[in-house]
Structure formats: structure tokens, C-alpha cells
Amino acid sequence: MADASQDHTRVNGPAPAGAGTGPITVEAFFWYSDSHAFELQPVLDAWRGANAHRVAFRWIPADFDRTPGSRQNFKPQQRLHFALEALGAGEFHERAFTAIHRDRVRLNTDAAVLAWAAEQGLDAAGFTAAVASAPVESGIRHADALLQAYGIQGVPALVVDGRFLTGPGLVRETAAGFPGTLAALDRLVARVEGERGGRAAGRAHPVGPRSGS
């Protein structure tokens, strides 16, 4: 990594789909069992709603453990997230956080996840099929590849435009609305917007002056 500042780091990962055009991609890496991710979730969802006109936002479940048989809740929770996504049941995303951190439900095995999903009123057969589906496995592989490519060491972590990494760890805050994290996120989105505007201006006026960095 390079280009470090007080609130973000530059990463060299794969360019998001549609990079350079359309909404700016923001990828939010999380783990349902992480308390800071739990606290940040409603704050980010509010920010996401307010910025839906300019940002393509996606939650990405992280897996930091590559040792089989150890802390197995990473993979079951990844499958939970992508199954909910495949079923179009995104409203259960917040419920999963709440179940773990307020109701003390241990969503650390596939069986526990299935039981919880059934308790929430999701069709057991449909959910089971979604968990084992190709889109869920593809989502997990993509999430694991991104985590490694960006060099993310902890969650919550936010990647803007596939290039800039920020989050509470870099901003050095834990809760209470996460104003520093949101400010960093706003600045990075505005930076990408400015860079895109500069490139567009350069194409429109190829002989004219260019703005400085």
C-alpha cells in the first residue's frame, strides 16, 4: 500500500465493474459478529440512502480465517449474507446483526443460520437452496478475492472506487455516529467525482489547461 493519509490508505485492487463511469462504487466489508460493524451498520445504511443518486453501495462479508475447523462462523455468515441477497431479502441483513448483538443468538454454524432464518419466517427449503447455490458460492469467492487484493486486515472497512480504503480503524473512532468515518467517506467520494470531472473536461477541451492534483 501507498498514498497513506490520516483517514485513508490507497489500495491496489481490481477495478470495480463500471469504474470511471456511472455511480461510484463503495464496498463495505463487515462481519456480523463484529461489534463495530454492528454499530456502524445503521449509520452506513442512512448514508447509503442519502447518497443513492451517486453511489453504488454493497456490503461484503469478510472471512479472515483460512484454517479449516477454526472459527467457522466466518463462512456460515458469508453464506447467510449472500443467500439473503440472492433471495432479495436484504431487510434481514440488519436483523442478523441484531440477533447476534442484542438477542445473543450464535450464528456460528450453517445449522444455526438455517434455524434462525426459519424463525424469521424465511422458507426453509428456499433458503437452504439459496445457501448452496452457484451465486452464493461465486459471491464468497469474489469477497475472499477482494479482501486479499485490498489487503484488508480488519472490519469494518470501506473501499471507494476500488482505490481508497477508510474506516473507523484508520479514522480512530469506535462509535457515537462515526462522524470521522462518514467525513472521510464523503471526501473520498468527492475526490473521485472531481477526478472524473477533470477527465471529462480534458476530453471536452483537449488543448485547454488542466487542473493540478
Backbone as numpy.savetxt, mean C-alpha at the origin, in Angstrom:
# Nx Ny Nz CAx CAy CAz Cx Cy Cz
19.72 2.47 -2.19 18.89 3.66 -2.19 19.76 4.92 -2.19
19.17 6.00 -2.70 19.86 7.28 -2.72 18.83 8.37 -2.60
19.26 9.64 -2.70 18.37 10.78 -2.69 17.51 10.80 -1.43
18.15 10.60 -0.27 17.42 10.58 0.99 17.16 12.00 1.48
16.02 12.23 2.11 15.72 13.51 2.75 15.20 13.21 4.14
14.69 14.22 4.82 14.20 14.01 6.16 12.91 13.21 6.18
12.14 13.22 5.11 10.84 12.55 5.16 10.61 11.53 4.04
11.60 11.30 3.20 11.42 10.29 2.16 12.78 9.80 1.67
12.73 8.69 0.96 13.91 8.11 0.33 13.56 7.75 -1.10
14.51 7.90 -1.99 14.29 7.49 -3.36 14.54 5.99 -3.49
13.66 5.28 -4.19 13.82 3.85 -4.41 13.87 3.58 -5.90
14.46 2.46 -6.25 14.62 2.10 -7.66 13.85 0.81 -7.94
12.55 0.91 -7.93 11.71 -0.24 -8.20 11.15 -0.20 -9.61
10.30 -1.16 -9.95 9.68 -1.17 -11.28 8.70 -0.02 -11.43
8.64 0.55 -12.61 7.71 1.64 -12.86 6.28 1.11 -12.80
5.40 1.80 -12.07 4.01 1.35 -12.01 3.35 1.39 -13.38
2.30 0.60 -13.56 1.56 0.63 -14.81 1.04 2.04 -15.06
1.26 2.54 -16.26 0.79 3.88 -16.59 1.64 4.99 -16.02
2.85 4.67 -15.56 3.72 5.71 -15.00 3.96 6.81 -16.03
3.84 8.04 -15.58 4.04 9.18 -16.47 2.77 9.71 -17.07
1.69 8.95 -16.98 0.40 9.40 -17.50 -0.69 9.01 -16.52
-1.78 9.72 -16.56 -2.91 9.37 -15.71 -2.64 9.66 -14.24
-3.46 9.08 -13.35 -3.29 9.32 -11.91 -1.93 8.85 -11.41
-1.44 9.50 -10.38 -0.16 9.14 -9.77 -0.38 7.95 -8.84
0.45 6.94 -8.98 0.30 5.73 -8.19 0.85 5.92 -6.77
0.05 5.55 -5.78 0.49 5.50 -4.39 0.22 4.09 -3.88
1.28 3.39 -3.48 1.18 2.02 -2.98 1.44 2.04 -1.47
0.46 1.57 -0.72 0.55 1.58 0.74 0.81 0.16 1.24
2.02 -0.10 1.70 2.39 -1.42 2.20 2.00 -1.53 3.68
1.37 -2.65 4.04 0.86 -2.80 5.39 0.89 -4.26 5.81
0.57 -4.48 7.06 0.37 -5.81 7.64 -0.78 -5.65 8.62
-1.80 -6.47 8.49 -2.98 -6.30 9.34 -2.64 -6.32 10.82
-1.63 -7.08 11.22 -1.30 -7.20 12.64 -0.44 -6.05 13.17
-0.01 -5.15 12.30 0.84 -4.04 12.73 -0.02 -2.92 13.31
0.29 -2.48 14.52 -0.53 -1.48 15.19 -0.46 -0.11 14.51
0.71 0.24 13.98 0.82 1.53 13.29 0.03 1.53 11.98
0.06 0.40 11.28 -0.75 0.30 10.06 -2.24 0.41 10.40
-2.64 -0.17 11.53 -4.02 -0.07 11.99 -4.41 1.38 12.26
-3.53 2.12 12.94 -3.82 3.52 13.25 -3.82 4.39 11.99
-2.98 4.05 11.04 -2.85 4.88 9.84 -3.97 4.60 8.83
-4.56 3.41 8.88 -5.54 3.01 7.85 -6.68 4.02 7.64
-7.41 4.44 8.69 -8.49 5.39 8.43 -8.00 6.75 7.96
-6.81 7.14 8.42 -6.24 8.42 7.98 -5.92 8.36 6.50
-5.33 7.27 6.06 -5.00 7.12 4.64 -6.25 6.98 3.78
-7.26 6.28 4.29 -8.49 6.14 3.52 -9.16 7.49 3.30
-9.10 8.36 4.32 -9.65 9.71 4.16 -8.83 10.50 3.14
-7.51 10.39 3.23 -6.64 11.08 2.26 -6.90 10.55 0.85
-7.06 9.26 0.74 -7.33 8.62 -0.55 -8.61 9.18 -1.17
-9.66 9.30 -0.35 -10.92 9.84 -0.86 -10.79 11.27 -1.32
-10.03 12.07 -0.58 -9.87 13.47 -0.94 -9.00 13.67 -2.17
-8.19 12.67 -2.50 -7.27 12.78 -3.63 -7.57 11.81 -4.77
-8.79 11.28 -4.77 -9.16 10.27 -5.78 -9.08 10.81 -7.20
-9.17 12.12 -7.36 -9.14 12.72 -8.70 -7.74 12.74 -9.30
-6.72 12.54 -8.47 -5.36 12.62 -9.00 -4.46 11.46 -8.61
-4.95 10.56 -7.78 -4.11 9.48 -7.27 -4.79 8.12 -7.49
-4.01 7.14 -7.94 -4.43 5.75 -8.00 -3.81 5.05 -6.79
-4.62 4.75 -5.79 -4.13 4.28 -4.50 -4.39 2.78 -4.37
-3.42 2.06 -3.81 -3.62 0.63 -3.59 -2.92 0.17 -2.32
-3.66 -0.60 -1.52 -3.06 -1.26 -0.37 -2.31 -2.50 -0.83
-1.10 -2.71 -0.29 -0.28 -3.86 -0.64 0.11 -4.60 0.64
-0.40 -5.83 0.86 -0.04 -6.57 2.08 1.38 -7.12 2.00
2.13 -6.90 3.07 3.55 -7.26 3.07 3.80 -8.61 3.73
4.87 -9.26 3.30 5.36 -10.49 3.92 6.86 -10.34 4.11
7.29 -10.20 5.37 8.71 -10.01 5.67 9.43 -11.31 6.03
8.68 -12.41 6.08 9.27 -13.66 6.56 9.35 -14.67 5.43
10.55 -15.08 5.10 10.74 -16.08 4.05 11.06 -17.46 4.64
10.87 -17.61 5.96 11.19 -18.88 6.62 9.92 -19.70 6.80
9.78 -20.82 6.09 8.58 -21.65 6.24 8.39 -22.10 7.69
7.15 -22.02 8.16 6.86 -22.47 9.51 7.02 -21.41 10.56
7.44 -20.21 10.17 7.68 -19.15 11.15 6.75 -17.97 10.87
6.02 -17.52 11.90 5.11 -16.38 11.79 4.24 -16.49 10.54
3.44 -17.52 10.49 2.66 -17.82 9.31 1.54 -16.84 9.02
1.33 -15.85 9.88 0.22 -14.93 9.64 0.46 -13.99 8.48
1.69 -13.87 7.99 1.92 -13.01 6.84 1.15 -13.51 5.62
1.37 -14.76 5.24 0.74 -15.29 4.03 -0.78 -15.40 4.15
-1.31 -15.93 5.28 -2.77 -15.94 5.40 -3.39 -14.54 5.29
-2.70 -13.55 5.84 -3.24 -12.19 5.77 -3.10 -11.61 4.37
-2.05 -11.97 3.66 -1.96 -11.58 2.26 -3.11 -12.19 1.47
-3.37 -13.47 1.69 -4.46 -14.13 0.97 -5.80 -13.51 1.33
-5.97 -13.16 2.60 -7.20 -12.49 3.03 -7.42 -11.21 2.24
-6.40 -10.36 2.18 -6.55 -9.08 1.49 -6.89 -9.26 0.02
-6.12 -10.09 -0.67 -6.34 -10.23 -2.10 -7.64 -10.97 -2.41
-8.08 -11.86 -1.51 -9.38 -12.51 -1.71 -10.50 -11.49 -1.58
-10.42 -10.61 -0.58 -11.42 -9.55 -0.44 -11.43 -8.65 -1.67
-10.24 -8.36 -2.18 -10.12 -7.54 -3.38 -10.76 -8.25 -4.58
-10.50 -9.54 -4.72 -11.04 -10.29 -5.85 -12.56 -10.38 -5.78
-13.10 -10.40 -4.56 -14.55 -10.50 -4.37 -15.24 -9.14 -4.41
-14.46 -8.07 -4.55 -15.04 -6.74 -4.53 -15.59 -6.38 -3.17
-14.98 -6.93 -2.12 -15.45 -6.71 -0.76 -14.47 -5.85 0.03
-14.07 -4.74 -0.57 -13.07 -3.88 0.06 -13.48 -3.30 1.38
-14.82 -3.24 1.65 -15.27 -2.69 2.93 -14.85 -3.55 4.11
-14.45 -4.82 3.86 -14.01 -5.70 4.92 -12.54 -5.47 5.29
-11.85 -4.65 4.52 -10.45 -4.34 4.81 -10.32 -3.72 6.20
-11.13 -2.71 6.46 -11.09 -2.06 7.77 -11.55 -3.02 8.88
-12.53 -3.86 8.56 -13.01 -4.82 9.55 -11.92 -5.78 9.99
-11.05 -6.17 9.06 -9.96 -7.08 9.42 -9.01 -6.43 10.42
-8.67 -5.15 10.18 -7.84 -4.42 11.14 -8.52 -4.38 12.51
-9.81 -4.04 12.51 -10.54 -3.90 13.76 -10.63 -5.23 14.50
-10.85 -6.31 13.76 -10.94 -7.62 14.39 -9.68 -7.95 15.16
-8.54 -7.65 14.59 -7.26 -7.99 15.22 -6.95 -7.08 16.40
-7.12 -5.77 16.21 -6.62 -4.82 17.19 -7.63 -4.41 18.26
-8.91 -4.57 17.98 -9.92 -4.22 18.98 -10.64 -5.45 19.53
-10.92 -6.40 18.64 -11.64 -7.60 19.08 -10.72 -8.74 19.47
-9.40 -8.56 19.25 -8.38 -9.54 19.62 -8.58 -10.88 18.91
-9.03 -10.83 17.66 -9.16 -12.03 16.85 -7.80 -12.34 16.24
-7.36 -13.56 16.31 -6.04 -13.95 15.78 -6.19 -14.47 14.35
-6.01 -13.59 13.40 -6.09 -13.99 11.99 -4.71 -14.41 11.52
-4.22 -15.50 12.11 -2.84 -15.93 11.85 -2.74 -17.26 11.11
-3.89 -17.84 10.72 -3.88 -19.06 9.92 -4.98 -18.96 8.87
-4.88 -19.78 7.84 -5.92 -19.78 6.81 -7.26 -20.19 7.40
-7.25 -21.14 8.35 -8.49 -21.58 8.98 -9.14 -20.45 9.77
-8.32 -19.70 10.51 -8.85 -18.57 11.28 -9.41 -17.49 10.37
-8.74 -17.25 9.26 -9.22 -16.25 8.30 -10.55 -16.68 7.70
-10.67 -17.96 7.33 -11.91 -18.46 6.75 -13.05 -18.38 7.76
-12.79 -18.75 9.01 -13.82 -18.68 10.03 -14.29 -17.25 10.25
-13.34 -16.31 10.27 -13.69 -14.91 10.45 -14.51 -14.39 9.27
-14.11 -14.76 8.06 -14.84 -14.31 6.86 -16.28 -14.81 6.90
-16.48 -16.05 7.34 -17.83 -16.61 7.43 -18.64 -15.86 8.48
-18.01 -15.51 9.60 -18.69 -14.76 10.64 -19.12 -13.37 10.16
-18.38 -12.83 9.20 -18.70 -11.52 8.66 -19.81 -11.58 7.61
-20.26 -12.79 7.29 -21.34 -12.94 6.33 -20.88 -13.21 4.91
-19.59 -13.39 4.71 -19.10 -13.74 3.39 -19.38 -15.21 3.09
-19.75 -15.51 1.87 -20.01 -16.89 1.48 -18.73 -17.72 1.62
-18.81 -18.78 2.42 -17.61 -19.58 2.72 -17.03 -20.21 1.46
-17.90 -20.78 0.62 -17.40 -21.44 -0.59 -16.77 -20.42 -1.53
-17.44 -19.29 -1.69 -16.90 -18.26 -2.58 -15.59 -17.70 -2.08
-15.49 -17.49 -0.76 -14.26 -16.96 -0.19 -13.12 -17.97 -0.32
-13.42 -19.23 -0.04 -12.40 -20.28 -0.17 -11.88 -20.36 -1.60
-12.80 -20.28 -2.56 -12.39 -20.32 -3.97 -11.53 -19.12 -4.32
-11.90 -17.96 -3.79 -11.12 -16.75 -4.07 -9.72 -16.85 -3.52
-9.59 -17.38 -2.29 -8.28 -17.52 -1.65 -7.34 -18.37 -2.51
-7.90 -19.41 -3.14 -7.07 -20.34 -3.92 -6.99 -19.95 -5.40
-7.51 -18.79 -5.75 -7.61 -18.40 -7.16 -6.29 -17.87 -7.71
-6.17 -17.89 -9.03 -4.97 -17.39 -9.70 -4.75 -15.90 -9.45
-5.81 -15.05 -9.47 -5.57 -13.63 -9.19 -4.97 -13.38 -7.81
-5.37 -14.16 -6.81 -4.82 -13.98 -5.47 -3.35 -14.39 -5.44
-3.02 -15.53 -6.04 -1.62 -15.96 -6.09 -0.77 -14.96 -6.87
-1.32 -14.43 -7.95 -0.59 -13.42 -8.73 -0.38 -12.15 -7.92
-1.41 -11.74 -7.17 -1.28 -10.56 -6.33 -0.21 -10.72 -5.28
-0.13 -11.91 -4.67 0.89 -12.17 -3.66 2.29 -12.12 -4.27
2.46 -12.75 -5.43 3.78 -12.72 -6.08 4.19 -11.28 -6.41
3.23 -10.51 -6.89 3.54 -9.11 -7.24 3.89 -8.31 -5.99
3.13 -8.51 -4.90 3.40 -7.80 -3.64 4.79 -8.15 -3.11
5.14 -9.43 -3.14 6.46 -9.85 -2.65 7.58 -9.26 -3.50
7.37 -9.21 -4.82 8.38 -8.65 -5.71 8.57 -7.16 -5.47
7.46 -6.45 -5.25 7.56 -5.01 -4.99 8.27 -4.73 -3.67
7.93 -5.50 -2.64 8.56 -5.30 -1.33 10.07 -5.43 -1.44
10.51 -6.43 -2.18 11.95 -6.65 -2.35 12.57 -5.57 -3.23
11.89 -5.22 -4.33 12.44 -4.23 -5.26 12.59 -2.86 -4.60
11.63 -2.49 -3.77 11.69 -1.18 -3.11 12.59 -1.20 -1.87
12.97 -2.39 -1.42 13.82 -2.49 -0.25 13.12 -2.09 1.03
11.82 -2.33 1.12 11.04 -1.93 2.29 11.35 -2.87 3.45
11.66 -2.27 4.60 12.06 -3.05 5.77 10.98 -3.09 6.85
9.95 -2.27 6.73 8.90 -2.25 7.74 7.66 -1.55 7.22
6.57 -1.70 7.94 5.31 -1.07 7.56 4.78 -0.24 8.74
3.91 0.71 8.42 3.40 1.09 7.10 4.44 1.85 6.29
4.39 1.66 4.98 5.31 2.33 4.07 4.53 2.74 2.82
4.84 3.91 2.30 4.12 4.46 1.16 5.10 4.75 0.03
4.78 4.26 -1.16 5.63 4.50 -2.33 4.84 5.30 -3.35
5.39 6.43 -3.76 4.74 7.34 -4.70 5.41 7.23 -6.06
4.62 6.93 -7.06 5.08 6.86 -8.45 6.20 5.83 -8.65
6.27 4.84 -7.77 7.31 3.82 -7.88 8.71 4.34 -7.61
8.82 5.56 -7.08 10.15 6.19 -6.94 10.45 6.73 -5.56
9.44 7.14 -4.81 9.68 7.82 -3.54 9.01 7.06 -2.40
9.81 6.71 -1.41 9.33 5.97 -0.25 9.22 6.91 0.95
8.06 6.90 1.60 7.87 7.67 2.81 7.01 6.86 3.77
6.71 7.43 4.92 5.90 6.73 5.91 6.23 7.18 7.30
5.47 6.75 8.29 5.70 7.18 9.67 7.11 6.90 10.17
7.72 5.81 9.72 9.08 5.50 10.18 10.08 6.54 9.76
9.98 7.01 8.52 10.90 8.04 8.02 10.57 9.41 8.60
9.28 9.67 8.78 8.85 10.96 9.31 9.03 11.02 10.82
9.15 9.85 11.45 9.36 9.72 12.89 8.13 10.16 13.69
6.98 9.59 13.32 5.78 9.83 14.10 5.01 8.50 14.22
4.19 8.38 15.23 3.53 7.11 15.50 2.02 7.15 15.33
1.36 8.24 15.68 -0.10 8.27 15.57 -0.59 9.71 15.61
-1.73 9.95 16.23 -2.32 11.28 16.37 -2.53 11.97 15.03
-3.07 11.20 14.06 -3.42 11.79 12.78 -2.34 11.73 11.73
-1.12 11.46 12.11 0.01 11.35 11.17 0.13 12.56 10.24
0.15 13.78 10.78 0.23 14.95 9.91 1.52 15.04 9.11
2.63 14.61 9.68 3.89 14.65 8.96 3.91 13.69 7.79
3.34 12.51 7.99 3.28 11.53 6.91 2.42 12.04 5.77
1.26 12.62 6.10 0.38 13.15 5.07 1.01 14.33 4.35
1.74 15.16 5.09 2.42 16.29 4.47 3.48 15.81 3.49
4.24 14.78 3.89 5.25 14.22 2.99 4.59 13.62 1.76
3.49 12.93 1.96 2.77 12.33 0.84 2.28 13.41 -0.11
1.72 14.47 0.43 1.26 15.58 -0.41 2.40 16.20 -1.21
3.54 16.40 -0.55 4.68 17.01 -1.23 5.20 16.12 -2.37
5.24 14.81 -2.11 5.75 13.91 -3.14 4.80 13.81 -4.33
3.51 13.77 -4.07 2.54 13.77 -5.17 2.64 15.07 -5.96
2.76 16.19 -5.26 2.91 17.47 -5.94 4.21 17.52 -6.74
5.26 16.91 -6.22 6.54 16.88 -6.94 6.40 16.12 -8.25
5.73 14.96 -8.20 5.53 14.19 -9.43 4.66 14.97 -10.41
3.62 15.61 -9.90 2.76 16.43 -10.76 3.57 17.54 -11.42
4.45 18.17 -10.64 5.29 19.23 -11.20 6.23 18.73 -12.26
6.82 17.54 -12.01 7.73 16.97 -13.00 6.98 16.62 -14.29
5.79 16.10 -14.16 5.00 15.78 -15.35 4.63 17.04 -16.11
4.27 18.09 -15.36 3.94 19.35 -16.01 5.12 19.93 -16.75
6.31 19.80 -16.15 7.52 20.30 -16.81 7.82 19.56 -18.08
7.63 18.23 -18.06 7.87 17.45 -19.27 6.87 17.82 -20.35
5.60 18.02 -19.94 4.58 18.38 -20.92 4.88 19.74 -21.54
5.34 20.67 -20.69 5.69 22.00 -21.21 6.86 21.91 -22.16
7.82 21.04 -21.84 8.97 20.87 -22.71 8.59 20.35 -24.07
7.61 19.45 -24.11 7.17 18.92 -25.41 6.43 19.98 -26.20
5.67 20.80 -25.47 4.88 21.81 -26.18 5.75 22.95 -26.67
6.82 23.24 -25.97 7.70 24.36 -26.34 9.14 23.86 -26.35
9.52 23.06 -27.36 10.83 22.41 -27.34 12.00 23.37 -27.40
11.79 24.62 -27.84 12.89 25.55 -27.95 12.97 26.47 -26.75
11.89 26.49 -25.95 11.82 27.42 -24.83 12.67 26.99 -23.67
12.71 27.83 -22.64 13.52 27.53 -21.44 12.88 26.43 -20.63
13.71 25.71 -19.87 13.23 24.67 -18.96 13.43 25.14 -17.53
12.51 24.73 -16.68 12.64 25.10 -15.28 13.75 24.30 -14.65
14.32 24.83 -13.58 15.40 24.15 -12.88 14.87 23.04 -12.02
15.79 22.21 -11.46 15.39 21.07 -10.62 15.09 21.56 -9.21
